Amino acid sequence: MSKTKAIFAGLFAGLMAGTVMTTAMLLLATLGVATPLVIIGDRLSVFIPPGPFLSLMGKVGGYNHLKQLGVGSTIAGQLLVSAIAGAVFGLFARRKPTPPSAFWTIAIFMVLPIIAFAILLWPVLGTSYIGLPIEVARLVTLIGFGLCVFLFERALIAGFHFLNTRKISRENYEFTPAMGRRAFVLGTIGLAAAGGGVALGRKLYRAATFSYDGTQYKGSVVQPITPNNLFYCVTKNVVDPKVNVDLWHLEIGGLVQNAATWRFQDLMGFKPTTQETTLMCISNGLDAGLISNAVWKGLPLRDLLDQAGVLSGAARVRLQGVDNYTDTIPLEKAMAPTTLLAYEMNSAPLSDRHGYPLRVIVPGYFGEKHVKWLTRIEVTDANAKGFYEAQGWGPDFIVPTRSRIDVPDDWTFVSLDKPTAPIEVKGMAYGGDRGISRVEVSFDDGRTWSDAEIYYSGGNLAWSLWKAQWAPAGAGDYALVVRATDGDGDVQEWEEDRGPFSGVSGLHKINVRVTA
């Protein structure tokens, strides 16, 4: 066989084998098994600082587009590497008088990739989208990957052998037209595998988080308790977990005297606590709606920590979800009676997107600390970091006092020709776990202030809703500004010492144009 034919045959067989492997990974993904198609992104993202990460996200059109680009790039890269590996194999096989033994091909195309996969992606191998315990999920992920690379190895060898089997005639070997026919047959098989992969990909796309990731709650629809289906949502996942509670358990370990494992029904035996608490994303802009309010039911985290017996030297608690997302909170905050392990949201079981069967509620801290799909609690020393902490977010994760004007919209036009009642201005104010004691509105860009009426107060852990009446003095452009005072008496302001990745501070302003 000529060198060119060997390269072509290997390239073609490798691409076909890569297609089979990718389709197998997509099939595993539909079953809730983690594959490189998604966990590579999780592994790499912690190495991208927030600044470049946000810049990249802006350039591609948002977080959802970035996730789609990540998965698409992984698939394309996987197919490219498969084709190159096939071409190299073709050159190697051409130089051997006999076909390479199965021992060597399995060692090169299966054992070595599994070892590399385990070493490079070990921190995220425990990901499970059906709620398997972390160690079991790690084993399942490795077995799933091993199955995929085994299919690649077998498909590559079979495809290359099929293209290069020499059919002996009376005088000479099979010529190129016959190889072309075989390439057509092999290509048809590859297209069939690709078709299956596309069908699986479409199924996964419909189940993906793209339809709700980034859901915001603001404007005239805002009410005291946010409906579950309108509650803001941010997730790092392409597909969120759908946990099978019969497979799931909660582990408690680390710097404790008594490590323990709890099933869901075990947690129902603890005295429940119900509290209203507002959650807000660290990325929430002054005018944005990544903030919502709900009534949560669960048990205090300290109930489990007390039973575990925290050892000396403990300073933080690392919280881990089945999707391998981790975050940490100070031990003191974990022991606060208002830090909950919640299993109900507004009198209903948690939905999949909001962390079923169990999530953490940490009043006064940004939303990333409220870990969803919780499966492990680890008491650690002061050096522990979570997913976004390792990426470079923070260091301040305590929510600053925030307020927002929801009605009217920015650059609303109002006519003085029509006799109308005073314009109603409405919005929300949130002081973390400090509550809200006062809300003021300015109709002249902050030169003078008037008290607004707080018509709903959710308590110290939740937002307050306010309203004010405004009668413009005449035509012109008006800048409306709002500010709140928290329960400690501190007035909302721009915090100069707050880092760029510790949440936005300042005052929300809108413009209203009044015409004669």
C-alpha positions as CSV (number, residue, x, y, z in Angstrom):
1,M,0.0,0.0,0.0
2,S,1.3,3.5,-0.8
3,K,2.0,6.0,1.8
4,T,-0.8,8.3,0.5
5,K,-3.3,5.5,0.5
6,A,-2.3,4.5,4.1
7,I,-2.8,8.1,5.3
8,F,-6.1,8.4,3.6
9,A,-7.4,5.1,4.9
10,G,-6.3,5.9,8.4
11,L,-7.7,9.4,8.3
12,F,-11.0,8.2,7.0
13,A,-11.2,5.3,9.5
14,G,-10.2,7.6,12.3
15,L,-12.9,10.1,11.5
16,M,-15.5,7.4,11.3
17,A,-14.3,5.9,14.6
18,G,-14.4,9.4,16.2
19,T,-18.0,9.8,15.1
20,V,-18.9,6.5,16.7
21,M,-17.2,7.5,19.9
22,T,-18.8,10.9,20.0
23,T,-22.3,9.4,19.4
24,A,-21.6,7.0,22.3
25,M,-20.7,9.9,24.5
26,L,-23.9,11.7,23.6
27,L,-25.9,8.5,24.4
28,L,-24.2,8.3,27.8
29,A,-25.0,12.0,28.4
30,T,-28.7,11.3,27.8
31,L,-28.5,8.7,30.5
32,G,-27.0,11.2,33.0
33,V,-23.3,10.0,32.7
34,A,-20.7,12.7,32.6
35,T,-18.5,12.7,29.5
36,P,-15.6,14.9,28.2
37,L,-18.1,16.8,26.0
38,V,-19.2,18.8,29.1
39,I,-16.8,18.2,32.0
40,I,-13.8,19.5,30.0
41,G,-15.4,22.9,30.1
42,D,-15.8,22.6,33.9
43,R,-12.2,21.7,34.3
44,L,-10.8,24.4,32.1
45,S,-13.1,27.3,33.3
46,V,-11.4,27.5,36.8
47,F,-8.2,28.5,35.1
48,I,-9.8,31.5,33.3
49,P,-9.8,34.6,35.6
50,P,-13.2,36.5,35.8
51,G,-12.0,39.4,33.6
52,P,-11.1,37.4,30.5
53,F,-14.0,35.1,31.2
54,L,-16.5,37.9,31.1
55,S,-14.8,39.4,28.1
56,L,-15.0,36.2,26.2
57,M,-18.6,35.7,27.3
58,G,-19.5,39.2,25.9
59,K,-17.7,38.5,22.6
60,V,-19.7,35.3,21.9
61,G,-23.1,36.7,23.0
62,G,-23.6,35.5,26.5
63,Y,-23.1,32.5,28.8
64,N,-25.4,30.2,26.9
65,H,-23.6,30.9,23.6
66,L,-20.3,30.3,25.4
67,K,-21.4,26.9,26.7
68,Q,-22.7,26.0,23.2
69,L,-19.3,27.0,21.8
70,G,-17.5,25.0,24.4
71,V,-19.4,21.8,23.6
72,G,-19.2,22.3,19.9
73,S,-15.5,23.0,20.0
74,T,-14.9,19.8,22.1
75,I,-16.8,17.7,19.6
76,A,-14.9,19.3,16.7
77,G,-11.6,18.8,18.5
78,Q,-12.4,15.3,19.3
79,L,-13.2,14.4,15.7
80,L,-10.0,16.2,14.5
81,V,-7.8,14.3,17.0
82,S,-9.5,11.1,16.0
83,A,-8.8,11.7,12.3
84,I,-5.1,12.5,13.0
85,A,-4.8,9.5,15.2
86,G,-6.2,7.4,12.4
87,A,-3.7,8.8,9.9
88,V,-0.8,8.1,12.2
89,F,-2.0,4.6,12.8
90,G,-2.3,4.2,9.0
91,L,1.4,5.1,8.5
92,F,2.4,2.8,11.4
93,A,0.4,-0.1,10.0
94,R,1.8,0.4,6.5
95,R,5.3,-0.3,7.8
96,K,4.4,-3.6,9.5
97,P,4.3,-6.8,7.5
98,T,1.5,-8.0,9.8
99,P,-1.4,-6.1,11.3
100,P,-0.7,-4.6,14.8
101,S,-1.8,-6.9,17.6
102,A,-4.9,-6.0,19.6
103,F,-2.7,-5.7,22.7
104,W,-0.9,-2.7,21.3
105,T,-3.9,-1.0,19.8
106,I,-5.9,-1.4,23.0
107,A,-2.9,-0.1,25.0
108,I,-2.5,3.0,22.7
109,F,-6.0,3.9,21.9
110,M,-7.8,2.8,25.1
111,V,-5.5,2.4,28.1
112,L,-3.4,5.5,27.6
113,P,-6.4,7.8,27.0
114,I,-8.1,6.5,30.1
115,I,-5.0,7.2,32.2
116,A,-4.7,10.7,30.7
117,F,-8.4,11.3,31.2
118,A,-8.2,10.3,34.8
119,I,-5.2,12.4,35.6
120,L,-6.3,15.6,33.8
121,L,-9.9,15.5,34.7
122,W,-9.8,13.9,38.1
123,P,-11.3,16.9,40.0
124,V,-14.5,16.7,37.9
125,L,-14.9,13.0,37.4
126,G,-17.3,12.8,40.3
127,T,-19.9,14.6,38.3
128,S,-23.3,12.8,38.0
129,Y,-26.5,14.1,36.4
130,I,-28.7,11.5,38.1
131,G,-27.4,12.0,41.7
132,L,-24.9,9.1,42.1
133,P,-22.6,9.5,45.1
134,I,-19.4,11.1,44.2
135,E,-17.1,8.1,44.4
136,V,-19.6,5.9,42.5
137,A,-20.0,8.7,39.9
138,R,-16.3,8.9,39.4
139,L,-16.1,5.2,38.6
140,V,-19.1,5.4,36.3
141,T,-17.5,8.3,34.4
142,L,-14.3,6.3,33.9
143,I,-16.2,3.2,32.8
144,G,-18.2,5.2,30.4
145,F,-15.2,6.9,28.9
146,G,-13.4,3.5,28.7
147,L,-16.4,2.1,26.8
148,C,-16.2,5.1,24.4
149,V,-12.5,4.8,23.6
150,F,-12.9,1.0,23.3
151,L,-15.5,1.6,20.6
152,F,-13.1,4.1,18.9
153,E,-10.3,1.5,18.9
154,R,-12.5,-1.3,17.5
155,A,-14.1,1.0,14.9
156,L,-10.7,2.3,13.8
157,I,-9.1,-1.1,13.4
158,A,-12.2,-2.5,11.7
159,G,-12.5,0.4,9.4
160,F,-8.8,0.5,8.4
161,H,-8.8,-3.3,7.9
162,F,-12.0,-3.0,5.8
163,L,-10.4,-0.4,3.5
164,N,-7.2,-2.3,3.1
165,T,-8.1,-5.9,2.9
166,R,-6.4,-7.2,-0.3
167,K,-8.7,-9.2,-2.4
168,I,-6.5,-11.6,-4.4
169,S,-7.4,-12.2,-8.1
170,R,-5.5,-14.3,-10.6
171,E,-2.9,-11.6,-11.4
172,N,-3.0,-8.7,-9.1
173,Y,-4.5,-7.0,-6.0
174,E,-7.6,-4.9,-5.7
175,F,-7.2,-1.5,-7.3
176,T,-8.2,2.0,-6.1
177,P,-11.8,1.9,-7.5
178,A,-12.6,-1.0,-5.1
179,M,-11.1,1.0,-2.2
180,G,-13.3,3.9,-3.3
181,R,-16.3,1.6,-3.1
182,R,-15.3,0.5,0.4
183,A,-14.7,4.1,1.4
184,F,-18.2,4.8,0.3
185,V,-19.6,1.9,2.4
186,L,-17.5,3.0,5.4
187,G,-18.6,6.6,4.9
188,T,-22.2,5.5,4.9
189,I,-21.7,3.7,8.2
190,G,-20.1,6.9,9.6
191,L,-23.0,9.0,8.3
192,A,-25.4,6.6,10.0
193,A,-23.5,7.0,13.3
194,A,-23.4,10.8,12.8
195,G,-27.2,10.8,12.2
196,G,-27.7,9.0,15.5
197,G,-25.4,11.5,17.2
198,V,-27.3,14.4,15.7
199,A,-30.6,12.9,17.0
200,L,-29.1,12.5,20.4
201,G,-27.7,16.0,20.3
202,R,-31.1,17.5,19.5
203,K,-32.6,15.6,22.4
204,L,-29.9,16.9,24.7
205,Y,-30.4,20.4,23.3
206,R,-34.1,20.3,24.2
207,A,-33.2,19.2,27.7
208,A,-30.4,21.8,28.0
209,T,-30.4,24.8,30.3
210,F,-30.4,27.3,27.4
211,S,-34.2,28.0,27.7
212,Y,-34.0,29.2,31.3
213,D,-30.4,29.9,32.2
214,G,-30.2,33.7,32.8
215,T,-33.9,34.0,33.7
216,Q,-34.5,37.4,35.2
217,Y,-37.3,38.7,37.4
218,K,-37.9,42.5,37.3
219,G,-40.4,45.1,36.1
220,S,-44.1,45.4,36.7
221,V,-44.5,41.6,37.3
222,V,-42.6,41.7,40.5
223,Q,-44.6,40.5,43.5
224,P,-43.6,39.8,47.1
225,I,-43.0,36.1,46.6
226,T,-41.5,35.1,43.3
227,P,-43.4,32.2,41.5
228,N,-41.1,29.2,41.2
229,N,-41.2,29.2,37.4
230,L,-40.2,32.9,37.3
231,F,-37.4,32.7,40.0
232,Y,-34.1,33.8,38.5
233,C,-31.8,31.0,37.4
234,V,-28.1,30.9,36.7
235,T,-26.2,27.6,36.1
236,K,-22.8,26.6,34.8
237,N,-24.2,23.4,33.3
238,V,-25.2,22.6,29.8
239,V,-27.7,20.1,31.1
240,D,-28.8,20.4,34.7
241,P,-29.0,17.2,36.9
242,K,-32.3,15.4,37.3
243,V,-31.5,13.6,40.5
244,N,-33.0,10.2,41.3
245,V,-33.5,10.5,45.0
246,D,-33.3,6.7,45.5
247,L,-29.6,6.9,44.2
248,W,-28.8,10.1,46.0
249,H,-27.3,10.6,49.5
250,L,-25.7,13.4,51.5
251,E,-22.2,12.9,52.9
252,I,-20.7,14.8,55.8
253,G,-17.0,14.5,56.4
254,G,-13.7,16.4,56.7
255,L,-12.7,17.8,60.1
256,V,-15.4,16.1,62.0
257,Q,-15.5,13.4,64.7
258,N,-18.3,11.4,63.2
259,A,-18.5,11.3,59.4
260,A,-22.0,10.3,58.2
261,T,-24.2,9.6,55.3
262,W,-27.8,10.6,55.1
263,R,-30.6,9.5,52.9
264,F,-33.4,11.9,51.9
265,Q,-35.9,10.3,54.2
266,D,-33.5,10.6,57.1
267,L,-33.5,14.3,56.7
268,M,-37.2,14.4,57.0
269,G,-36.8,13.3,60.6
270,F,-35.3,16.6,61.7
271,K,-37.5,19.5,62.9
272,P,-38.2,21.6,59.8
273,T,-37.6,25.4,59.6
274,T,-39.5,27.7,57.2
275,Q,-38.1,31.1,56.3
276,E,-38.4,33.8,53.6
277,T,-35.1,34.5,52.0
278,T,-34.0,36.5,48.9
279,L,-31.3,35.2,46.6
280,M,-29.2,37.4,44.3
281,C,-26.5,36.5,41.8
282,I,-23.1,38.1,42.2
283,S,-23.3,39.1,38.5
284,N,-26.6,41.0,39.0
285,G,-26.3,44.6,37.6
286,L,-28.0,47.6,39.2
287,D,-30.9,47.4,36.8
288,A,-30.9,43.6,36.3
289,G,-33.3,40.9,37.5
290,L,-31.0,38.1,38.8
291,I,-32.7,38.4,42.2
292,S,-35.8,36.7,43.5
293,N,-37.6,35.9,46.8
294,A,-39.1,32.7,48.1
295,V,-40.2,30.9,51.2
296,W,-37.9,28.0,51.9
297,K,-38.4,24.9,54.1
298,G,-35.7,22.7,55.3
299,L,-33.4,22.0,58.3
300,P,-30.6,24.1,59.7
301,L,-27.2,23.0,58.5
302,R,-25.9,23.2,62.0
303,D,-28.2,20.3,63.1
304,L,-26.1,18.0,61.0
305,L,-22.8,19.6,61.9
306,D,-23.6,19.3,65.6
307,Q,-24.1,15.6,65.2
308,A,-20.9,15.3,63.2
309,G,-18.9,17.1,65.8
310,V,-16.7,19.8,64.3
311,L,-13.0,19.4,65.2
312,S,-10.5,22.1,66.2
313,G,-8.8,23.8,63.2
314,A,-12.0,23.9,61.2
315,A,-12.7,27.3,59.6
316,R,-14.8,26.7,56.5
317,V,-17.4,24.4,55.1
318,R,-17.1,23.2,51.5
319,L,-20.4,22.4,49.8
320,Q,-20.6,20.2,46.7
321,G,-23.4,19.4,44.3
322,V,-23.8,16.3,42.2
323,D,-22.8,18.4,39.2
324,N,-19.4,18.8,40.8
325,Y,-20.0,22.5,41.6
326,T,-18.4,23.5,44.9
327,D,-18.4,26.6,47.1
328,T,-17.4,27.4,50.6
329,I,-18.8,29.4,53.5
330,P,-17.2,30.4,56.9
331,L,-17.9,27.8,59.6
332,E,-19.5,30.6,61.7
333,K,-22.0,31.2,58.9
334,A,-22.7,27.5,58.4
335,M,-23.6,27.3,62.1
336,A,-26.0,30.2,61.9
337,P,-29.6,29.0,62.5
338,T,-30.8,30.7,59.3
339,T,-28.4,28.7,57.0
340,L,-30.7,26.0,55.7
341,L,-30.6,22.7,53.8
342,A,-33.8,23.4,51.9
343,Y,-36.0,20.8,50.2
344,E,-39.1,22.9,49.6
345,M,-39.6,26.2,47.8
346,N,-42.8,28.1,48.2
347,S,-44.6,25.0,49.6
348,A,-43.5,22.7,46.7
349,P,-40.6,20.3,46.4
350,L,-37.6,21.9,44.8
351,S,-37.7,21.7,41.0
352,D,-34.8,20.2,39.1
353,R,-33.5,23.6,38.0
354,H,-33.5,24.9,41.6
355,G,-31.6,22.0,43.1
356,Y,-33.9,19.0,43.8
357,P,-33.7,17.2,46.2
358,L,-31.6,19.5,48.4
359,R,-29.9,22.9,48.2
360,V,-28.2,25.3,50.6
361,I,-29.7,28.6,51.6
362,V,-27.1,31.1,53.0
363,P,-28.9,34.4,53.8
364,G,-27.0,37.5,53.0
365,Y,-24.5,35.9,50.7
366,F,-24.5,35.9,46.9
367,G,-26.4,33.2,45.0
368,E,-23.3,31.2,44.1
369,K,-23.0,30.1,47.8
370,H,-26.5,28.6,47.7
371,V,-25.3,25.3,46.3
372,K,-27.9,23.2,44.4
373,W,-28.2,19.4,44.2
374,L,-26.2,19.2,47.4
375,T,-24.5,15.8,47.9
376,R,-21.4,16.5,50.1
377,I,-20.6,18.7,53.1
378,E,-16.9,18.9,54.0
379,V,-15.6,20.7,57.1
380,T,-12.2,22.2,56.1
381,D,-9.5,24.6,57.1
382,A,-9.2,28.2,56.0
383,N,-7.6,27.4,52.7
384,A,-10.5,25.7,51.0
385,K,-11.9,27.2,47.8
386,G,-14.9,26.6,45.6
387,F,-15.5,26.7,41.9
388,Y,-15.8,30.4,41.4
389,E,-13.4,31.3,44.2
390,A,-10.7,29.3,42.4
391,Q,-11.6,31.1,39.2
392,G,-11.0,34.5,41.0
393,W,-14.4,35.8,42.0
394,G,-14.6,37.6,45.3
395,P,-13.1,38.0,47.8
396,D,-16.2,39.7,49.3
397,F,-19.3,37.5,48.9
398,I,-21.6,39.4,51.3
399,V,-24.4,41.2,49.5
400,P,-24.3,45.0,49.6
401,T,-27.5,46.9,50.0
402,R,-29.3,47.2,46.7
403,S,-32.4,48.9,45.4
404,R,-34.1,49.0,42.0
405,I,-36.8,51.0,40.2
406,D,-39.2,48.5,38.4
407,V,-41.9,50.9,37.3
408,P,-41.7,53.0,35.1
409,D,-39.3,51.6,32.6
410,D,-36.2,53.5,31.7
411,W,-36.9,56.2,29.1
412,T,-40.6,56.1,29.6
413,F,-42.4,58.9,27.8
414,V,-45.1,60.8,29.8
415,S,-47.4,63.5,28.4
416,L,-48.7,66.4,30.5
417,D,-51.6,67.0,28.0
418,K,-53.7,64.2,29.5
419,P,-55.0,64.8,32.9
420,T,-53.7,61.9,34.9
421,A,-53.1,60.9,38.5
422,P,-49.6,61.2,39.9
423,I,-47.2,58.7,38.3
424,E,-46.6,55.6,40.5
425,V,-43.0,54.6,40.9
426,K,-42.3,51.2,42.3
427,G,-39.4,48.9,43.0
428,M,-37.6,46.6,45.4
429,A,-34.8,47.0,48.0
430,Y,-32.6,44.3,49.5
431,G,-30.2,44.5,52.4
432,G,-28.8,40.9,52.5
433,D,-29.5,39.5,56.0
434,R,-29.7,43.0,57.5
435,G,-33.2,43.9,56.3
436,I,-34.4,47.3,55.0
437,S,-35.4,50.2,57.3
438,R,-35.9,53.0,54.7
439,V,-36.2,53.7,51.0
440,E,-35.8,57.1,49.4
441,V,-36.5,58.3,45.9
442,S,-35.0,61.3,44.1
443,F,-36.8,62.9,41.1
444,D,-33.9,65.3,40.3
445,D,-30.9,63.1,39.9
446,G,-30.1,62.8,43.6
447,R,-30.2,66.5,44.6
448,T,-33.2,66.0,46.9
449,W,-34.8,62.9,48.4
450,S,-38.2,61.9,49.4
451,D,-39.3,58.8,51.5
452,A,-41.0,56.0,49.7
453,E,-43.6,53.8,51.2
454,I,-42.5,50.3,52.0
455,Y,-45.7,48.4,51.3
456,Y,-44.1,44.9,51.7
457,S,-41.3,43.8,54.0
458,G,-40.1,40.2,53.9
459,G,-38.1,40.5,57.1
460,N,-34.4,40.7,57.7
461,L,-33.5,38.0,55.2
462,A,-35.7,39.1,52.3
463,W,-36.3,42.1,50.1
464,S,-38.8,44.9,50.7
465,L,-41.1,46.3,48.0
466,W,-41.7,50.1,47.9
467,K,-43.7,52.7,46.0
468,A,-43.9,56.5,45.7
469,Q,-46.2,59.0,43.9
470,W,-44.6,61.5,41.5
471,A,-46.2,64.5,39.9
472,P,-43.7,66.1,37.4
473,A,-43.6,69.9,37.6
474,G,-43.3,70.4,33.9
475,A,-41.9,69.1,30.6
476,G,-38.4,67.8,30.4
477,D,-36.1,64.9,31.0
478,Y,-36.0,63.6,34.6
479,A,-33.5,61.3,36.3
480,L,-35.1,59.2,38.9
481,V,-32.8,57.6,41.5
482,V,-33.5,55.2,44.4
483,R,-31.5,54.4,47.6
484,A,-32.1,52.2,50.6
485,T,-31.0,52.1,54.2
486,D,-30.5,48.7,55.7
487,G,-31.5,47.5,59.1
488,D,-28.1,48.5,60.6
489,G,-28.7,52.1,59.5
490,D,-26.2,52.1,56.7
491,V,-27.2,54.0,53.6
492,Q,-26.8,52.4,50.1
493,E,-23.8,53.9,48.2
494,W,-21.1,53.1,45.8
495,E,-18.5,51.1,47.8
496,E,-15.1,52.2,46.5
497,D,-13.2,49.4,48.2
498,R,-15.4,46.6,46.8
499,G,-13.5,44.6,44.2
500,P,-14.6,44.4,40.6
501,F,-15.6,40.7,41.1
502,S,-17.4,41.0,44.4
503,G,-20.7,42.3,43.0
504,V,-21.8,45.7,41.9
505,S,-22.6,48.5,44.3
506,G,-24.1,52.0,43.7
507,L,-27.5,53.5,42.9
508,H,-30.0,52.6,40.2
509,K,-31.1,55.4,38.0
510,I,-33.7,55.7,35.2
511,N,-34.7,58.5,32.9
512,V,-38.2,59.6,32.2
513,R,-39.1,62.1,29.4
514,V,-42.1,64.3,30.2
515,T,-43.7,66.1,27.2
516,A,-46.1,69.1,27.3
